[in-house]
Amino acid sequence: MSTVTDESAEGAPIRACTISRDVQLFDLLIEDMESLLGEAWGDLSFDEALTFLGQPDAEGLEFVAIALDQSDEDQIDRIVSIITTAKARRIKVVLIAEDVSPAVLHRMLKNGGDEFVPYPLPEGELAAAVERMRRPAPAPASAAQPDAEGVKLASEGDGVLIAVQGMAGGVGATTFAVNLAWELATVEKDKTKSPRVCLIDLGLQFGSVATYLDLPRKETVVELLADMSSFDEETFAQALQSYEDRLDVFTAPSDLLPLDMIGPDDVTLLLDVARNHYDYVIVDMPSPVLVWSETVLQAAQVYFALTELDMRSAQNTLRLKRALQSEDLPFEKLRFVLNHAPKFTDLQGKSRARRMAESLEIALDLQLPDGGKQVSQCCDHGIPMGLQAAKNPLRREIAKVAQSLHQIGQSAAEAA
């Protein structure tokens, strides 16, 4: 590392700079910058940054990495000035933030931050962020690129909201959500009569719907979540992607975002717009209970909670039950789904499932069979089971669930 003022004396061109209160507080950033750039980077304080960015020497900078933590939030006005000055010089900006409030992060991204990486830095994330910034901007949308303008929405009525949440990691919640969405989207053989279905991945950090459908994670999603104040039907449509022209998908963001970056009002707005344009909206929820989880629970017509026949699922279900009941929230709305349920001949397994349900005082409304290796193969290939493993027992059971939900929805619509 060298200070920027040493550049002319050493004759080494500075390709990037860190900007922080004290870069020694971010030792992992120092390591990553050295790994990425060797000695071709410098360090600036907040006080020095604006002065240097206004000088001709700054023209050679490729990017600046602004590092801050909670103690720097009172400097937000100065930091925003640094960002806007860098952008005016066409210098990319990557934000390295530790324990920074969503409002501060939102403001920095809105004012020109190109990339966000949380601190402590995940391995390889800074290099990946720099690589994304180096990519050329996409070509303007044209008639030959319909996806560049997003999905075309049709406004009709009020859609059914179905939420899916796992009671523990790896219980198959996302697999269930993705395949349920696909089965609902294809429940009618006649494509023109099929319901319009939207699948929303609210796993802001590790959501994997995009992986299970082999879809790219659009940068538009990050921009939308960072500036929900300007969210409308047009920005929502631009963030969506169509899968096989049957299912529209709102993927998790391409970057690791704070779980509290959006709040209850933001989630309400997102879901209201989605329900206004689709017959069914499937929401894949993250495992943690967040400040906006209640928002989805209250709004959902159906809330599936996936469990397995193990102690962690039972303990987490009990914790969730206590938490919801202590706040007078509708725990009874949850429909518990036992994944990898025991086979018909497994009497001992069936007895364990019954005892678990009785001890937790819940009903196991659905019991899904073990689909075997085909399930993970479909997920790895990014293809719903309905397209690759139509005869799989798990796929058949999910198809029955989708058919039942659709029949109920049609009956309710006719009654209305």
Backbone torsions as a table, in degrees:
resi	resn	phi	psi	omega
1	MET	NA	143.0	174.7
2	SER	-134.3	152.6	173.1
3	THR	-75.0	152.8	-176.7
4	VAL	-62.3	-31.8	-178.6
5	THR	-69.2	-16.4	178.8
6	ASP	-81.2	-7.5	-170.3
7	GLU	-59.2	-51.2	-176.1
8	SER	-65.7	-34.0	-178.9
9	ALA	-70.1	-38.6	-177.3
10	GLU	-87.2	-20.4	-179.3
11	GLY	75.8	8.5	-179.2
12	ALA	-92.1	124.9	-179.6
13	PRO	-68.1	134.1	179.0
14	ILE	-93.4	117.7	-176.8
15	ARG	-94.8	-18.7	-178.5
16	ALA	-157.3	161.6	179.4
17	CYS	-137.7	145.4	165.9
18	THR	-93.3	145.3	178.5
19	ILE	-130.1	119.9	-176.0
20	SER	-161.4	171.5	173.9
21	ARG	-67.0	-41.3	178.1
22	ASP	-160.0	108.1	-174.7
23	VAL	-63.9	-21.5	178.9
24	GLN	-66.3	-17.0	176.0
25	LEU	-75.7	-12.8	-177.2
26	PHE	-121.8	65.8	-174.7
27	ASP	-62.9	-32.2	177.7
28	LEU	-67.7	-31.1	176.2
29	LEU	-66.5	-41.5	178.0
30	ILE	-59.2	-45.5	-179.8
31	GLU	-61.6	-43.6	-178.0
32	ASP	-69.3	-37.0	178.0
33	MET	-65.7	-41.2	178.2
34	GLU	-65.9	-38.2	178.2
35	SER	-66.8	-35.5	-175.5
36	LEU	-83.2	-38.0	-170.4
37	LEU	-124.3	-3.4	-176.5
38	GLY	67.1	-123.8	178.6
39	GLU	-98.2	4.2	-173.9
40	ALA	-87.7	44.2	175.8
41	TRP	-148.9	157.6	-178.7
42	GLY	-130.8	178.8	-176.8
43	ASP	-128.5	136.1	178.5
44	LEU	-129.6	146.2	170.9
45	SER	-86.1	169.3	176.9
46	PHE	-59.6	-37.8	-179.3
47	ASP	-66.0	-36.4	-177.1
48	GLU	-81.6	-23.5	-169.3
49	ALA	-62.0	-50.0	-177.0
50	LEU	-61.8	-40.0	179.4
51	THR	-63.0	-47.4	-177.5
52	PHE	-66.3	-40.8	-178.1
53	LEU	-64.9	-19.1	177.6
54	GLY	-87.4	-3.2	-177.7
55	GLN	-95.7	157.3	178.3
56	PRO	-58.5	-30.5	-178.1
57	ASP	-60.4	-22.7	-177.6
58	ALA	-75.4	-12.4	-177.1
59	GLU	-62.7	-25.9	-178.5
60	GLY	-84.6	-2.1	-178.2
61	LEU	-73.0	135.2	175.0
62	GLU	-86.0	-42.2	178.4
63	PHE	-158.1	163.4	170.7
64	VAL	-121.9	143.4	176.8
65	ALA	-110.1	107.2	-178.5
66	ILE	-91.9	115.0	-177.3
67	ALA	-107.8	130.8	-179.7
68	LEU	-152.1	159.2	175.0
69	ASP	-130.6	-169.3	-175.1
70	GLN	-59.3	-30.9	-178.7
71	SER	-68.1	-17.9	-176.8
72	ASP	-94.3	2.4	-175.1
73	GLU	-63.9	-26.9	178.0
74	ASP	-73.9	-6.8	177.5
75	GLN	-99.7	14.6	-171.7
76	ILE	-59.2	-37.7	179.7
77	ASP	-62.0	-42.7	178.9
78	ARG	-66.9	-40.7	-179.5
79	ILE	-65.0	-41.1	177.3
80	VAL	-62.4	-38.1	176.6
81	SER	-62.8	-38.7	177.5
82	ILE	-63.9	-43.4	-179.6
83	ILE	-62.4	-48.9	-177.7
84	THR	-65.7	-35.0	176.9
85	THR	-66.1	-42.5	178.0
86	ALA	-62.8	-43.6	-179.9
87	LYS	-64.3	-35.3	177.3
88	ALA	-63.9	-28.7	177.3
89	ARG	-90.9	8.2	-179.1
90	ARG	61.0	39.6	176.4
91	ILE	-104.6	129.2	179.7
92	LYS	-69.2	153.8	-177.5
93	VAL	-129.9	121.4	173.0
94	VAL	-112.1	132.0	-176.9
95	LEU	-99.6	126.5	176.4
96	ILE	-111.7	107.5	-171.4
97	ALA	-126.0	138.5	176.8
98	GLU	-125.7	119.8	177.3
99	ASP	56.5	37.9	177.6
100	VAL	-93.7	140.4	-177.0
101	SER	-66.4	151.2	178.8
102	PRO	-57.1	-35.7	-179.3
103	ALA	-63.1	-42.1	179.2
104	VAL	-67.4	-44.9	179.2
105	LEU	-62.2	-42.1	178.1
106	HIS	-57.9	-45.0	-178.0
107	ARG	-64.9	-40.2	-179.6
108	MET	-67.6	-41.7	178.1
109	LEU	-66.2	-39.6	-179.6
110	LYS	-64.6	-32.0	-176.8
111	ASN	-92.4	12.1	170.5
112	GLY	128.4	-1.2	177.2
113	GLY	-61.6	127.5	-176.8
114	ASP	-85.0	-38.2	-177.0
115	GLU	-139.5	151.4	175.1
116	PHE	-126.9	130.7	175.9
117	VAL	-130.8	125.9	-179.5
118	PRO	-72.1	154.0	175.4
119	TYR	-115.5	137.4	4.6
120	PRO	-62.0	141.6	-174.0
121	LEU	-68.9	123.2	171.3
122	PRO	-62.6	148.2	-176.5
123	GLU	-59.7	126.1	175.9
124	GLY	81.9	-3.5	-175.2
125	GLU	-71.3	-37.8	178.8
126	LEU	-64.6	-44.7	178.5
127	ALA	-60.8	-40.3	179.1
128	ALA	-65.8	-39.0	178.6
129	ALA	-64.7	-43.1	178.9
130	VAL	-64.2	-39.5	178.7
131	GLU	-62.8	-39.8	178.3
132	ARG	-65.5	-38.2	179.8
133	MET	-68.3	-27.0	-178.6
134	ARG	-78.7	-16.6	-178.7
135	ARG	-67.5	143.3	177.9
136	PRO	-65.7	149.5	178.7
137	ALA	-63.1	144.4	179.6
138	PRO	-64.0	151.4	179.8
139	ALA	-66.1	152.4	178.3
140	PRO	-58.6	150.4	-179.9
141	ALA	-63.3	145.5	177.9
142	SER	-142.9	177.4	-178.9
143	ALA	-63.8	-25.5	-179.5
144	ALA	-83.7	-4.2	-178.3
145	GLN	-126.2	70.5	-176.8
146	PRO	-63.3	-30.7	-177.3
147	ASP	-68.3	-21.5	-178.7
148	ALA	-63.1	-25.8	-179.5
149	GLU	-96.1	2.5	179.1
150	GLY	83.7	-165.7	-176.1
151	VAL	-92.1	140.8	176.2
152	LYS	-81.3	127.8	-177.1
153	LEU	-99.1	148.5	174.2
154	ALA	-123.9	122.5	-174.5
155	SER	-88.9	110.9	178.5
156	GLU	-149.9	108.1	167.7
157	GLY	71.2	-159.9	-172.7
158	ASP	-124.5	111.9	-174.4
159	GLY	-77.5	161.8	177.5
160	VAL	-84.1	128.8	-179.7
161	LEU	-99.0	122.0	-179.9
162	ILE	-121.5	119.9	-179.7
163	ALA	-105.1	148.1	178.9
164	VAL	-132.4	125.6	180.0
165	GLN	-138.4	138.8	176.4
166	GLY	-89.2	139.0	178.1
167	MET	-79.8	-7.0	175.4
168	ALA	-161.3	162.2	179.6
169	GLY	-67.6	139.4	175.2
170	GLY	79.2	16.1	-179.8
171	VAL	-87.7	-0.5	175.0
172	GLY	96.7	21.3	-177.2
173	ALA	-65.3	-46.4	-179.1
174	THR	-67.2	-39.5	175.6
175	THR	-58.1	-44.1	178.9
176	PHE	-64.8	-45.1	-178.0
177	ALA	-62.5	-46.1	-178.0
178	VAL	-63.6	-47.4	-176.8
179	ASN	-73.5	-31.7	174.8
180	LEU	-65.4	-42.5	178.3
181	ALA	-60.9	-43.3	-179.7
182	TRP	-65.9	-41.5	-179.8
183	GLU	-65.2	-37.6	176.7
184	LEU	-67.0	-38.8	-178.9
185	ALA	-68.5	-22.7	-177.6
186	THR	-117.9	20.5	-175.2
187	VAL	-66.3	-27.2	176.0
188	GLU	-100.6	132.6	178.7
189	LYS	-64.4	-36.9	177.4
190	ASP	-78.9	113.0	-175.9
191	LYS	-58.4	-34.0	-177.7
192	THR	-68.7	-20.6	-179.7
193	LYS	-100.3	-3.9	-177.5
194	SER	-66.4	143.8	176.5
195	PRO	-67.8	153.5	176.6
196	ARG	-86.8	125.6	-173.1
197	VAL	-124.9	135.6	176.2
198	CYS	-122.5	129.9	178.3
199	LEU	-108.5	121.1	-176.4
200	ILE	-114.6	124.2	178.1
201	ASP	-98.9	107.8	179.3
202	LEU	-97.7	16.2	172.4
203	GLY	-80.0	85.3	-170.5
204	LEU	-62.9	-19.8	-177.3
205	GLN	-108.8	-49.2	-174.4
206	PHE	-126.6	26.6	177.1
207	GLY	-60.5	135.7	-172.8
208	SER	-121.9	16.9	176.8
209	VAL	-58.6	-41.8	179.6
210	ALA	-59.0	-39.9	179.0
211	THR	-66.3	-42.6	-176.2
212	TYR	-71.0	-15.4	177.3
213	LEU	-117.2	8.3	178.4
214	ASP	53.1	49.0	178.9
215	LEU	-112.0	145.2	175.3
216	PRO	-71.1	154.4	176.1
217	ARG	-93.2	110.9	-173.0
218	LYS	-76.2	138.2	176.6
219	GLU	-63.8	-23.5	179.9
220	THR	-58.7	-31.2	-178.7
221	VAL	-65.0	-43.4	178.7
222	VAL	-62.1	-45.9	-179.4
223	GLU	-62.0	-40.0	-179.8
224	LEU	-65.3	-47.4	-178.4
225	LEU	-67.6	-28.8	-179.7
226	ALA	-76.5	-17.5	-177.5
227	ASP	-139.3	64.2	-178.9
228	MET	-67.9	-14.2	178.2
229	SER	-64.9	-24.0	179.9
230	SER	-105.4	14.0	-178.3
231	PHE	-68.5	132.4	174.8
232	ASP	-152.4	-174.9	-177.3
233	GLU	-60.6	-37.1	-177.6
234	GLU	-67.0	-46.4	-180.0
235	THR	-67.7	-33.6	177.0
236	PHE	-63.9	-44.5	-179.9
237	ALA	-62.4	-37.8	-179.8
238	GLN	-67.9	-27.7	-178.6
239	ALA	-83.0	-16.7	-177.7
240	LEU	-80.0	156.1	172.6
241	GLN	-131.2	147.1	179.8
242	SER	-98.8	133.2	176.4
243	TYR	-108.5	117.5	179.2
244	GLU	54.2	25.6	178.0
245	ASP	58.3	23.6	-180.0
246	ARG	-125.8	-28.9	-173.0
247	LEU	-131.8	127.1	177.3
248	ASP	-97.5	137.3	-169.9
249	VAL	-129.4	132.6	171.3
250	PHE	-106.6	102.2	-172.7
251	THR	-78.9	168.0	170.1
252	ALA	-67.1	156.2	-178.4
253	PRO	-65.5	160.9	-179.4
254	SER	-75.1	-21.5	-179.5
255	ASP	-109.7	161.1	177.2
256	LEU	-79.3	110.7	-176.0
257	LEU	-108.2	153.7	176.0
258	PRO	-61.2	140.2	-177.7
259	LEU	-65.0	-24.6	179.8
260	ASP	-99.5	22.4	179.7
261	MET	-67.4	-29.3	175.0
262	ILE	-113.9	153.4	-178.1
263	GLY	-117.5	-177.5	-178.6
264	PRO	-56.0	-42.0	-179.5
265	ASP	-64.9	-38.4	179.0
266	ASP	-64.5	-44.0	-179.9
267	VAL	-65.6	-40.4	177.7
268	THR	-59.6	-44.8	179.7
269	LEU	-62.3	-45.6	179.9
270	LEU	-60.0	-47.1	-177.9
271	LEU	-69.4	-37.2	179.3
272	ASP	-62.6	-44.0	179.3
273	VAL	-65.3	-43.0	179.9
274	ALA	-62.7	-45.4	-178.1
275	ARG	-66.9	-25.5	180.0
276	ASN	-72.8	-16.0	-174.5
277	HIS	-119.2	-3.4	-176.2
278	TYR	-134.4	153.6	176.8
279	ASP	-76.9	-34.7	178.4
280	TYR	-135.6	133.9	175.1
281	VAL	-120.9	115.3	179.8
282	ILE	-101.1	125.4	-179.3
283	VAL	-112.3	118.7	174.8
284	ASP	-89.4	109.0	-174.2
285	MET	-87.1	149.4	172.0
286	PRO	-72.6	157.9	180.0
287	SER	-64.4	-40.3	-179.4
288	PRO	-65.6	148.0	173.7
289	VAL	-87.8	119.2	-173.6
290	LEU	-111.5	177.0	-177.1
291	VAL	-65.4	-24.3	-179.7
292	TRP	-101.2	4.5	177.7
293	SER	-62.6	-38.2	178.0
294	GLU	-60.2	-36.1	179.9
295	THR	-58.9	-45.4	180.0
296	VAL	-69.2	-42.0	-179.7
297	LEU	-59.3	-44.8	-178.3
298	GLN	-68.1	-34.6	-175.1
299	ALA	-82.8	-24.7	-172.5
300	ALA	-72.7	136.7	170.7
301	GLN	-77.6	-33.4	178.1
302	VAL	-133.6	132.5	-179.9
303	TYR	-129.1	102.6	-179.7
304	PHE	-85.6	132.0	176.6
305	ALA	-119.1	111.9	-175.2
306	LEU	-89.8	135.6	178.8
307	THR	-132.9	169.6	169.7
308	GLU	-126.9	169.8	-178.1
309	LEU	-85.9	68.9	179.2
310	ASP	-146.8	168.3	-173.8
311	MET	-67.1	-37.7	-177.6
312	ARG	-65.0	-40.4	177.5
313	SER	-63.3	-42.0	-179.8
314	ALA	-64.4	-45.4	-179.2
315	GLN	-64.7	-42.7	-179.5
316	ASN	-67.8	-36.0	176.5
317	THR	-62.7	-41.9	179.0
318	LEU	-64.4	-41.5	178.1
319	ARG	-61.7	-45.4	-179.2
320	LEU	-64.3	-40.4	179.2
321	LYS	-60.4	-47.1	179.1
322	ARG	-61.8	-42.3	-177.9
323	ALA	-64.3	-45.3	-178.5
324	LEU	-68.4	-42.6	-178.7
325	GLN	-68.8	-31.9	178.4
326	SER	-67.8	-24.4	178.9
327	GLU	-102.3	11.1	-178.9
328	ASP	56.0	39.7	177.3
329	LEU	-97.1	154.2	-171.3
330	PRO	-74.5	77.8	177.3
331	PHE	-61.7	-30.3	-177.6
332	GLU	-66.7	-13.5	178.3
333	LYS	-72.0	-22.5	-177.9
334	LEU	-68.4	133.2	175.3
335	ARG	-109.0	108.5	-173.5
336	PHE	-80.4	132.9	-177.9
337	VAL	-119.1	121.1	177.8
338	LEU	-92.3	110.1	178.0
339	ASN	-86.9	155.7	-176.1
340	HIS	52.7	44.9	-178.3
341	ALA	-65.9	152.1	179.2
342	PRO	-63.3	148.2	179.4
343	LYS	-69.7	167.5	-176.4
344	PHE	-58.3	-35.1	-177.2
345	THR	-87.3	-5.4	-178.8
346	ASP	-86.5	81.2	-176.1
347	LEU	-65.6	-37.8	179.6
348	GLN	-64.9	-42.3	178.2
349	GLY	-64.2	-40.1	178.7
350	LYS	-64.2	-36.3	178.6
351	SER	-66.8	-39.7	177.6
352	ARG	-63.8	-42.1	179.5
353	ALA	-62.8	-40.9	179.7
354	ARG	-65.4	-42.7	-179.9
355	ARG	-65.4	-38.3	179.0
356	MET	-63.4	-44.0	180.0
357	ALA	-63.6	-41.5	-179.3
358	GLU	-67.1	-40.9	-178.2
359	SER	-68.6	-31.7	179.3
360	LEU	-89.5	-9.0	-177.1
361	GLU	56.5	50.5	176.3
362	ILE	-129.8	165.8	174.2
363	ALA	-110.4	132.5	175.4
364	LEU	-87.3	90.0	-172.1
365	ASP	-67.0	-31.4	179.2
366	LEU	-132.6	142.0	174.2
367	GLN	-126.3	113.4	-176.0
368	LEU	-96.0	133.1	179.5
369	PRO	-72.5	162.8	176.2
370	ASP	-76.4	120.4	-178.1
371	GLY	-85.5	-4.0	177.5
372	GLY	73.1	-160.3	-175.4
373	LYS	-65.1	-25.3	-178.9
374	GLN	-58.7	-31.5	-178.2
375	VAL	-65.3	-52.7	179.9
376	SER	-65.5	-32.2	177.5
377	GLN	-65.5	-42.6	177.1
378	CYS	-63.0	-42.5	179.4
379	CYS	-63.1	-44.1	-179.7
380	ASP	-65.3	-34.0	-179.8
381	HIS	-83.0	-9.9	179.6
382	GLY	72.0	37.7	-177.4
383	ILE	-132.3	130.7	176.1
384	PRO	-60.9	151.7	-179.0
385	MET	-62.2	-28.8	179.6
386	GLY	-62.3	-22.7	179.4
387	LEU	-96.2	-28.3	-173.6
388	GLN	-113.9	-26.0	-177.0
389	ALA	-141.3	62.4	-172.4
390	ALA	-62.9	-28.2	-177.4
391	LYS	-92.0	1.0	179.3
392	ASN	-61.5	136.3	-177.4
393	PRO	-60.6	-34.8	177.8
394	LEU	-67.3	-42.1	179.0
395	ARG	-61.5	-43.4	-179.0
396	ARG	-61.9	-38.4	-179.7
397	GLU	-68.7	-41.7	178.2
398	ILE	-64.8	-37.2	177.2
399	ALA	-62.0	-38.4	176.9
400	LYS	-63.6	-40.5	178.1
401	VAL	-61.9	-45.7	179.7
402	ALA	-61.9	-42.4	179.4
403	GLN	-62.6	-42.0	179.2
404	SER	-64.3	-44.8	178.9
405	LEU	-61.8	-41.5	-178.5
406	HIS	-66.6	-38.8	178.7
407	GLN	-64.6	-41.9	177.0
408	ILE	-62.6	-43.2	179.4
409	GLY	-62.3	-40.4	179.0
410	GLN	-66.9	-40.7	179.8
411	SER	-63.8	-40.8	178.9
412	ALA	-65.6	-38.7	-179.5
413	ALA	-67.5	-39.8	179.4
414	GLU	-67.4	-37.6	-179.8
415	ALA	-66.8	-34.7	179.5
416	ALA	-70.7	NA	NA
